[in-house]
Amino acid sequence: MVKTQQRTLPFLLADRYRVTQRLGAGRSSEVYAAHDKRMGRSCAIKLLRMDLAIDDGSQRKRLEREAHALANLKHSAIVSVFDVEADGDEAWIVLELVDGTSLDQVGVLTPDDAASVMVQIASALDTAHHQGILHRDIKPANILRSSDGTVKLADFGIAMLAAAGPGLTLAGTPIGTPSYMPPEQAEGLIGRFSPASDIYAMGATLYALLTGRPPFPVGDDHSVEATLKEVINARIVSPSVLNTDIPEALEEICLKCLARHPKNRFQSADELRQVLQQFIDGEPVQLSRRTSLKHLATAGVVGLAAGAIWWQKNKNVHVQSGLKPTTRSVGNQDPAARRNEAILPVDGIAAARTPLSDGPPGLVGTLEGHTEPLMSLTFSPDGKTIVSSAEDMTVRFWDIESQRELRQCHSDDSIRIIDAAFSREGKMLVTGRSLGPAPKVRLIDAASATVIREFNGHDNWEMVLSVGISPDSRWVGAISAAHSTQKHGKPPKVVAKVWDRKNGRLVFETQCGDELSMVALKFLPDNRHLLISTLGRGYGTRLFEIPGQTEVRSYSNSANQLRTIATSSDGNFFCIYTSYRLSFFRTQDTHVFRSFSSDRCSDFLLTPDDRHLIVAGSRELQIWNIQTKSIVHEQQSETVRFDKIALSPDGRFLASGGGGTWNSEKRRVVGDGDYAVHLWRLPEAVWPERIGSLHH
C-alpha cells in the first residue's frame, strides 16, 4: 500500500471542481470523486501526490502524457477523459467516473464471464494500438466494471507511443506491474515493446481472472526481484492446474498470449478478440499456432537490465459497489427434452410501397411533436404511417406523405407505452405500458386510435416491457416484470404471457428470468412458435410452441443486451445483440453461425429480403451486407439521434429518433432536447431485390 500525505476533504480545484471523496492512490497520483460545477456532472480527478506535485517535473509530464493518450482514444471500453488542467503547482486530469469496481476485487470469474470481459478489453486495446499507443500496464486493477456490467480500461499513465520510442520512460519512473509484465518489459528491453507486449499482459490478466492469481505473483515471501526473474526465466503453471473448470480452448488462448517470445503470441488485439469470441459463441477455436507449455520455457538465465526494471502496485481507483461475477446457465440441453419439428413460414405477402418519391439517400423529413424521449417506433404494414410512443405519455400516429400528425391515443391508453406492434394487415396495434392501472396490454384500432380489447393478467405493479402479435393475428403476447417484489429485496419476476386475440383468454404463460429491462419476444411466421429473449445468462433466448405450451429449445450464449429480436422473413434464423456482437442463430440450431462486432448498438433490424443488417448506435447508422460481412452504407450526425429505428415495409425508408441518454446517478433516461422522429431515404443499393414487384 502506498502511503501519501493526504489532502483535507472536501476541497475546491480552480474554483470549479468540488472534490469530495478519495477513491485510491498509486505511487505517483491520487484519484478523487468530484463534482464539476460548470458542467453539472460527476467526474473523477486524478492528481499528482502532494509530495510530487512541486518538485518532480517528470511525473507531471507523465500525467500530461496520460491525458494526451486518453484524449485521442474514443472507445466504449476506455475510460473517457474530459479535460486536463493545471493551477499553480497542481496538475490534474478530469476523467469519467465509473460507478463500479475493479476486477482485482471480484475474485475468480466463470470462463464465459472472463472471456466476455477480455473481448471488450481486446476491442479497446485494438483501438489504442491502431493509434500507436501501447498501454503497458494491463491488469485486473486497471479494468473497471460498472454497475451495468460494462467494463472500462483505465490508467494509461505509462502508455507509450509505439512509433515514438520510449519517450518519458526514464530511470526512476515506474513502467509496469511485475506480475503482469511480459519478459521483454521485465528485462527493460524498451526497444522490443510492441502490441504483443500488451497481449502478454492480457494473457496474465485472463489467467488471474480464471485462477485468482497472476502467473507469477508478488507476495510477502516473494520479492519483486524474484518475480521479475521468474517472468524472464520460469515456466508458467498451466491455469487448469489451479482451476480444473477452465475449458481447454480458453486455456490454450491464455497460454498463447503468455508465450515467452512475442512472435508466438497473438499478433494483434483484434486476433485475440476474434478467438475469444469463437469460444464465447461455442465455435471451434482456431489458433494460428498451437501453444503448449514448451513454448513458454526459456533456454537460459537472462540478466536484469540495471536501472530499467521498476514496479508499481496501484490501488484500485473506483467506487465500491459489491459487484459479483455472473455465472452461465444454458438451460436443459437434453435432446429428449426438445421438440425438433420444422419451422415453416406462411405464404409471403408483397410489401406495399411507401408513398414517397425515389431520390438520393439522406434526410427527407422531420416529425415534431414529442416533448420527451422516444420509447418505441414502428411502421404500419402499408408503409403510410409511423407510430411513436414517448416518455411524454403520448402515442402519436404520423402520416408519411404529408409528414403531419394524424391522431393520438386517448390519454389513458398512452400512459408510458414502452412497446407497440402492428398486426400484419395493419388494422390493429398492440401496446404495452409500464405505468397506470391494469390491464396493461391493449389492442388499438389503428384508424381511430381507440381500444378494441384489453388483456387481463397483470396487476398495477407490473411493467410491460415487450409486446407482439402473431402474423395471423390469432395470438397477442407480452413480457412483463412485477417490480413490486423489489420492495422485499427480491429480483423482479419476469413473465411471458400469450392470449387468444378474439376472446382475450390466456393460453400460455412462462417465467423467463429476473432481468427487469432487456427482454423481447417475437412470433415466427408459422404462427405457432414464439422466441423469448432476455439479458439473464441463466435464461438467454428460448423457443416455445404456443399451442402445445412447450419449450422447444434454448440457445447457447444468447443473453440479449437489447429489447430487440430480428427474425428472417421465413423464420429460419434470427439475430440478437449479445457480448457486444450481433449474433445470428438458426432457429433449429442452438449455436451462433454468424456474428458482427458492434460496440455502439442501440437498435437493429433486418431488411425485408434478409440481405442487409441495419445497426443503429446513438449518433450513427451502419448497414452491413450479411453475406460478405462488409459495410455498404454509413450515416453519422451530430444533431440527429438513432437510438430507435424502424424500417418501411418496402425497405426504402428508415425512421429514427431517441432524445435521451441513460443517467447512472438518476437511474433513468434523461432527455437531451431532440425528441423528433426523423425520416431517411436509404441508398438504392440496400433496397430489397424484389423492389420492382412492390405494389404501387
ZAMARGU-4260 file (C-alpha; in steps of 0.2 Angstrom, whole numbers, plus 5000, padded with zeros to 4 digits):
<rodrens>
0) 5000/5000/5000 | 5007/5017/4995 | 5006/5030/5010 | 5005/5048/5004 | 5001/5064/5013
5) 4983/5066/5010 | 4973/5082/5006 | 4959/5088/5018 | 4942/5084/5011 | 4932/5092/5004
10) 4942/5105/4994 | 4940/5115/4978 | 4951/5115/4962 | 4951/5130/4951 | 4935/5136/4959
15) 4926/5123/4948 | 4929/5105/4954 | 4922/5101/4972 | 4932/5086/4977 | 4923/5076/4990
20) 4930/5058/4991 | 4947/5049/4990 | 4945/5034/4979 | 4963/5027/4979 | 4981/5031/4976
25) 4996/5024/4966 | 5014/5028/4968 | 5013/5045/4959 | 4995/5050/4959 | 4979/5050/4969
30) 4961/5049/4962 | 4946/5058/4969 | 4927/5059/4966 | 4922/5076/4962 | 4908/5087/4955
35) 4911/5099/4940 | 4901/5114/4945 | 4902/5122/4927 | 4896/5106/4918 | 4885/5100/4932
40) 4891/5082/4931 | 4901/5070/4942 | 4919/5066/4937 | 4935/5058/4944 | 4950/5069/4947
45) 4967/5062/4945 | 4980/5072/4955 | 4999/5071/4957 | 5003/5066/4975 | 5006/5081/4986
50) 5025/5077/4988 | 5027/5075/4969 | 5017/5090/4963 | 5030/5103/4965 | 5047/5095/4963
55) 5045/5081/4951 | 5043/5088/4933 | 5044/5071/4925 | 5029/5065/4935 | 5019/5080/4929
60) 5024/5076/4911 | 5018/5058/4914 | 5001/5065/4920 | 5000/5076/4904 | 5005/5061/4893
65) 4991/5050/4900 | 4979/5064/4897 | 4985/5066/4879 | 4984/5047/4876 | 4966/5046/4883
70) 4960/5061/4874 | 4964/5053/4857 | 4956/5037/4862 | 4937/5035/4859 | 4930/5018/4864
75) 4916/5012/4875 | 4928/5001/4885 | 4941/5015/4888 | 4938/5027/4902 | 4935/5044/4894
80) 4945/5060/4898 | 4935/5076/4899 | 4949/5088/4902 | 4967/5091/4908 | 4971/5106/4919
85) 4984/5115/4930 | 4983/5128/4943 | 5000/5134/4950 | 5009/5119/4956 | 4994/5107/4954
90) 4990/5097/4939 | 4976/5085/4936 | 4966/5075/4924 | 4947/5076/4923 | 4940/5058/4920
95) 4924/5049/4918 | 4918/5042/4935 | 4915/5024/4934 | 4901/5018/4946 | 4908/5000/4949
100) 4923/4991/4955 | 4940/4985/4948 | 4942/4966/4943 | 4955/4963/4956 | 4941/4964/4969
105) 4928/4952/4962 | 4938/4936/4964 | 4938/4921/4951 | 4926/4923/4936 | 4917/4910/4926
110) 4926/4905/4910 | 4912/4914/4900 | 4912/4929/4911 | 4931/4931/4910 | 4931/4929/4891
115) 4917/4942/4889 | 4927/4954/4899 | 4943/4951/4889 | 4933/4953/4872 | 4929/4971/4877
120) 4946/4975/4883 | 4954/4967/4867 | 4942/4978/4857 | 4948/4994/4867 | 4966/4989/4865
125) 4965/4986/4846 | 4959/5004/4845 | 4973/5010/4856 | 4986/5000/4845 | 4979/5007/4829
130) 4983/5024/4836 | 5000/5019/4840 | 4998/5019/4859 | 5004/5004/4870 | 4996/5003/4887
135) 5010/4993/4896 | 5001/4991/4912 | 4985/4980/4909 | 4980/4971/4925 | 4964/4967/4934
140) 4966/4983/4945 | 4966/4994/4929 | 4950/4986/4922 | 4934/4993/4930 | 4917/4985/4929
145) 4902/4997/4931 | 4886/4993/4939 | 4878/4989/4922 | 4891/4976/4918 | 4901/4985/4905
150) 4920/4986/4908 | 4932/5000/4906 | 4951/5000/4903 | 4959/5013/4914 | 4976/5021/4919
155) 4986/5025/4903 | 4999/5033/4915 | 5014/5024/4907 | 5007/5022/4890 | 5020/5024/4876
160) 5018/5029/4858 | 5024/5014/4849 | 5031/5024/4834 | 5040/5037/4845 | 5051/5026/4856
165) 5052/5026/4875 | 5048/5044/4877 | 5047/5049/4895 | 5051/5032/4902 | 5067/5036/4912
170) 5076/5028/4926 | 5066/5031/4942 | 5049/5030/4933 | 5038/5015/4936 | 5035/5005/4920
175) 5023/4992/4925 | 5017/4979/4937 | 5029/4964/4939 | 5016/4950/4939 | 5009/4956/4923
180) 5024/4962/4913 | 5030/4952/4898 | 5048/4946/4898 | 5054/4960/4887 | 5047/4973/4899
185) 5054/4964/4914 | 5071/4964/4906 | 5070/4983/4902 | 5071/4980/4883 | 5061/4995/4879
190) 5066/4994/4860 | 5056/4977/4859 | 5040/4984/4866 | 5026/4981/4854 | 5007/4977/4853
195) 5012/4959/4858 | 5018/4966/4875 | 5001/4971/4879 | 4994/4954/4873 | 5005/4946/4886
200) 4998/4957/4899 | 4981/4952/4893 | 4985/4934/4895 | 4991/4937/4913 | 4975/4946/4917
205) 4965/4932/4910 | 4975/4920/4920 | 4971/4930/4936 | 4953/4931/4932 | 4952/4912/4929
210) 4963/4907/4944 | 4963/4921/4957 | 4981/4925/4955 | 4993/4930/4941 | 5006/4918/4933
215) 5020/4925/4944 | 5013/4933/4960 | 5022/4945/4971 | 5020/4941/4990 | 5027/4944/5007
220) 5038/4929/5004 | 5042/4933/4986 | 5051/4948/4982 | 5049/4959/4967 | 5066/4955/4960
225) 5062/4936/4962 | 5046/4939/4952 | 5055/4948/4938 | 5067/4933/4937 | 5053/4921/4936
230) 5044/4932/4922 | 5060/4931/4912 | 5065/4913/4915 | 5052/4902/4923 | 5039/4890/4915
235) 5021/4895/4918 | 5010/4884/4928 | 4995/4879/4917 | 4980/4888/4924 | 4969/4872/4924
240) 4981/4865/4937 | 4974/4879/4949 | 4956/4878/4942 | 4951/4862/4934 | 4934/4870/4927
245) 4944/4880/4914 | 4940/4874/4897 | 4954/4868/4886 | 4951/4880/4872 | 4951/4895/4884
250) 4967/4888/4892 | 4976/4887/4875 | 4970/4905/4871 | 4978/4911/4888 | 4994/4902/4886
255) 4996/4908/4868 | 4995/4926/4875 | 5009/4921/4888 | 5021/4914/4875 | 5039/4918/4880
260) 5043/4925/4863 | 5032/4939/4856 | 5031/4931/4839 | 5022/4916/4846 | 5008/4927/4854
265) 4993/4933/4845 | 4999/4947/4833 | 4985/4959/4836 | 4972/4963/4849 | 4959/4960/4836
270) 4965/4942/4833 | 4964/4939/4851 | 4946/4946/4852 | 4941/4935/4837 | 4946/4919/4845
275) 4939/4924/4862 | 4923/4927/4853 | 4924/4910/4845 | 4925/4902/4862 | 4910/4913/4869
280) 4900/4908/4853 | 4904/4889/4856 | 4913/4888/4840 | 4929/4878/4837 | 4944/4889/4842
285) 4956/4892/4828 | 4973/4896/4834 | 4986/4900/4820 | 4999/4891/4830 | 4995/4878/4844
290) 5004/4884/4860 | 5010/4871/4873 | 5020/4874/4889 | 5036/4871/4880 | 5034/4887/4870
295) 5034/4896/4887 | 5051/4889/4893 | 5067/4899/4891 | 5084/4892/4887 | 5094/4901/4900
300) 5095/4914/4913 | 5094/4932/4905 | 5102/4946/4916 | 5092/4960/4923 | 5094/4977/4914
305) 5101/4988/4928 | 5091/5004/4931 | 5077/4999/4919 | 5066/4987/4929 | 5054/4995/4940
310) 5037/4991/4948 | 5021/4998/4954 | 5007/4991/4963 | 4992/5003/4960 | 4977/5004/4972
315) 4960/5002/4963 | 4953/5019/4959 | 4934/5016/4959 | 4918/5017/4968 | 4915/5001/4979
320) 4898/4993/4974 | 4900/4975/4979 | 4898/4969/4961 | 4898/4950/4960 | 4904/4939/4945
325) 4890/4932/4935 | 4888/4913/4930 | 4882/4905/4915 | 4867/4893/4913 | 4862/4887/4896
330) 4847/4878/4902 | 4841/4860/4899 | 4851/4853/4884 | 4844/4836/4884 | 4839/4832/4866
335) 4825/4822/4873 | 4818/4837/4881 | 4817/4847/4865 | 4805/4846/4851 | 4813/4845/4833
340) 4799/4850/4822 | 4802/4861/4807 | 4799/4879/4807 | 4789/4883/4791 | 4785/4901/4785
345) 4767/4906/4780 | 4764/4912/4762 | 4774/4928/4758 | 4764/4944/4756 | 4771/4958/4744
350) 4776/4974/4754 | 4767/4990/4750 | 4777/5004/4743 | 4779/5019/4754 | 4771/5034/4746
355) 4787/5044/4745 | 4797/5048/4729 | 4814/5040/4725 | 4829/5050/4726 | 4847/5052/4734
360) 4849/5044/4751 | 4848/5056/4766 | 4836/5065/4777 | 4819/5068/4769 | 4808/5074/4784
365) 4806/5078/4802 | 4791/5074/4813 | 4790/5085/4828 | 4778/5084/4842 | 4785/5074/4856
370) 4792/5083/4871 | 4801/5068/4880 | 4812/5054/4874 | 4805/5041/4862 | 4801/5023/4869
375) 4795/5014/4853 | 4794/5017/4835 | 4786/5006/4821 | 4780/5007/4803 | 4762/5002/4798
380) 4762/4987/4786 | 4755/4998/4772 | 4770/5010/4773 | 4759/5025/4775 | 4760/5028/4794
385) 4773/5029/4808 | 4768/5026/4826 | 4779/5033/4840 | 4777/5032/4859 | 4787/5043/4871
390) 4790/5047/4889 | 4778/5062/4887 | 4764/5049/4889 | 4758/5051/4871 | 4756/5038/4857
395) 4756/5048/4840 | 4751/5042/4823 | 4761/5051/4809 | 4756/5052/4790 | 4771/5049/4780
400) 4766/5058/4764 | 4761/5074/4772 | 4773/5072/4787 | 4760/5078/4799 | 4752/5070/4815
405) 4736/5061/4811 | 4730/5057/4828 | 4734/5052/4846 | 4728/5038/4858 | 4717/5044/4872
410) 4727/5049/4887 | 4723/5034/4897 | 4728/5022/4883 | 4745/5030/4881 | 4752/5031/4898
415) 4771/5027/4896 | 4769/5014/4881 | 4786/5005/4881 | 4782/4994/4866 | 4770/4993/4852
420) 4767/4981/4837 | 4756/4982/4822 | 4746/4967/4816 | 4751/4960/4799 | 4737/4968/4789
425) 4739/4985/4799 | 4722/4987/4806 | 4727/4984/4824 | 4741/4990/4835 | 4746/4981/4851
430) 4753/4992/4865 | 4761/4988/4882 | 4763/5001/4896 | 4773/5002/4912 | 4763/5014/4922
435) 4744/5017/4926 | 4731/5004/4931 | 4729/4987/4923 | 4725/4980/4910 | 4742/4984/4904
440) 4741/4976/4886 | 4728/4983/4874 | 4723/4981/4856 | 4721/4998/4847 | 4711/5001/4832
445) 4724/5010/4820 | 4711/5020/4811 | 4703/5028/4826 | 4716/5025/4840 | 4703/5018/4851
450) 4704/5002/4862 | 4697/4986/4854 | 4701/4974/4868 | 4711/4973/4884 | 4720/4958/4890
455) 4720/4954/4909 | 4734/4945/4918 | 4744/4960/4925 | 4742/4970/4941 | 4746/4988/4944
460) 4764/4985/4949 | 4769/4976/4933 | 4778/4984/4919 | 4775/4978/4902 | 4792/4978/4893
465) 4789/4970/4876 | 4773/4965/4865 | 4770/4956/4849 | 4756/4949/4838 | 4757/4934/4828
470) 4756/4936/4809 | 4739/4928/4808 | 4733/4940/4822 | 4727/4925/4832 | 4739/4927/4847
475) 4744/4943/4857 | 4760/4941/4868 | 4769/4952/4881 | 4783/4951/4893 | 4781/4960/4910
480) 4791/4962/4926 | 4782/4963/4943 | 4794/4976/4951 | 4784/4976/4967 | 4795/4961/4973
485) 4810/4973/4973 | 4802/4981/4989 | 4805/4965/4998 | 4823/4963/4992 | 4819/4950/4978
490) 4823/4951/4960 | 4808/4956/4948 | 4798/4942/4942 | 4798/4942/4923 | 4784/4933/4915
495) 4779/4930/4897 | 4760/4928/4893 | 4750/4924/4877 | 4732/4927/4874 | 4719/4922/4861
500) 4715/4939/4852 | 4697/4935/4849 | 4691/4931/4866 | 4705/4938/4877 | 4708/4921/4885
505) 4726/4917/4892 | 4733/4902/4883 | 4751/4902/4888 | 4762/4908/4902 | 4780/4905/4907
510) 4793/4913/4919 | 4808/4920/4910 | 4821/4926/4922 | 4824/4941/4933 | 4831/4954/4922
515) 4820/4970/4923 | 4825/4979/4907 | 4832/4969/4892 | 4818/4957/4887 | 4810/4954/4870
520) 4798/4942/4861 | 4794/4938/4843 | 4782/4927/4835 | 4788/4917/4820 | 4779/4917/4803
525) 4772/4900/4806 | 4760/4907/4819 | 4765/4893/4831 | 4781/4897/4838 | 4787/4911/4849
530) 4805/4917/4853 | 4808/4924/4871 | 4825/4933/4874 | 4832/4941/4890 | 4848/4948/4897
535) 4849/4934/4910 | 4863/4922/4907 | 4853/4909/4916 | 4839/4911/4903 | 4845/4919/4887
540) 4835/4916/4872 | 4822/4901/4870 | 4809/4895/4858 | 4792/4890/4863 | 4777/4881/4854
545) 4761/4890/4859 | 4748/4878/4855 | 4757/4864/4864 | 4763/4876/4878 | 4781/4868/4877
550) 4799/4874/4876 | 4807/4868/4860 | 4825/4873/4863 | 4836/4886/4871 | 4851/4894/4863
555) 4869/4894/4869 | 4877/4911/4875 | 4861/4920/4870 | 4859/4933/4884 | 4852/4948/4874
560) 4858/4966/4878 | 4844/4975/4869 | 4825/4974/4869 | 4825/4968/4851 | 4825/4952/4841
565) 4826/4952/4822 | 4819/4937/4813 | 4821/4932/4794 | 4806/4933/4783 | 4804/4914/4783
570) 4808/4912/4802 | 4823/4901/4799 | 4836/4912/4808 | 4836/4927/4820 | 4848/4940/4827
575) 4851/4947/4844 | 4864/4958/4852 | 4875/4949/4864 | 4893/4952/4871 | 4895/4967/4860
580) 4891/4957/4845 | 4876/4955/4834 | 4874/4936/4834 | 4864/4926/4821 | 4856/4909/4826
585) 4847/4896/4815 | 4830/4893/4823 | 4833/4874/4823 | 4851/4875/4830 | 4857/4881/4846
590) 4874/4890/4842 | 4879/4906/4833 | 4883/4903/4815 | 4887/4921/4810 | 4891/4937/4820
595) 4896/4955/4818 | 4906/4966/4831 | 4897/4981/4837 | 4902/4992/4851 | 4889/5005/4849
600) 4872/4996/4846 | 4856/5004/4852 | 4844/4996/4840 | 4845/4985/4824 | 4834/4976/4811
605) 4835/4966/4795 | 4829/4972/4778 | 4814/4963/4770 | 4824/4952/4759 | 4836/4947/4773
610) 4851/4953/4764 | 4856/4968/4775 | 4858/4971/4794 | 4854/4989/4799 | 4863/4994/4815
615) 4860/5010/4825 | 4871/5017/4838 | 4865/5034/4845 | 4873/5046/4833 | 4877/5034/4819
620) 4870/5021/4807 | 4878/5007/4798 | 4871/4995/4785 | 4880/4978/4783 | 4879/4965/4769
625) 4876/4949/4779 | 4884/4938/4766 | 4900/4947/4763 | 4901/4955/4781 | 4905/4972/4774
630) 4898/4989/4777 | 4888/4996/4762 | 4882/5012/4770 | 4886/5023/4785 | 4877/5038/4791
635) 4883/5049/4805 | 4875/5065/4813 | 4880/5077/4827 | 4862/5083/4828 | 4850/5068/4824
640) 4848/5053/4835 | 4847/5034/4830 | 4843/5027/4847 | 4827/5019/4840 | 4824/5014/4822
645) 4810/5007/4811 | 4810/5002/4793 | 4797/5004/4780 | 4789/4988/4773 | 4797/4991/4756
650) 4814/4993/4764 | 4817/5011/4756 | 4814/5022/4771 | 4820/5022/4789 | 4813/5031/4804
655) 4824/5036/4818 | 4824/5045/4835 | 4828/5045/4853 | 4832/5060/4863 | 4838/5053/4879
660) 4853/5046/4887 | 4855/5034/4902 | 4859/5043/4918 | 4868/5031/4930 | 4865/5043/4945
665) 4847/5045/4942 | 4845/5028/4936 | 4834/5033/4922 | 4834/5040/4904 | 4837/5059/4904
670) 4831/5069/4889 | 4843/5079/4878 | 4830/5090/4869 | 4830/5081/4852 | 4813/5072/4853
675) 4808/5072/4834 | 4806/5057/4823 | 4817/5058/4808 | 4814/5050/4791 | 4828/5044/4780
680) 4829/5038/4762 | 4841/5023/4761 | 4853/5021/4746 | 4846/5011/4732 | 4860/4998/4734
685) 4851/4991/4750 | 4833/4991/4744 | 4826/4974/4743 | 4829/4964/4727 | 4811/4962/4724
690) 4808/4981/4724 | 4801/4981/4706 | 4787/4970/4710 | 4781/4980/4725 | 4763/4986/4725
695) 4761/5005/4720
</rodrens>
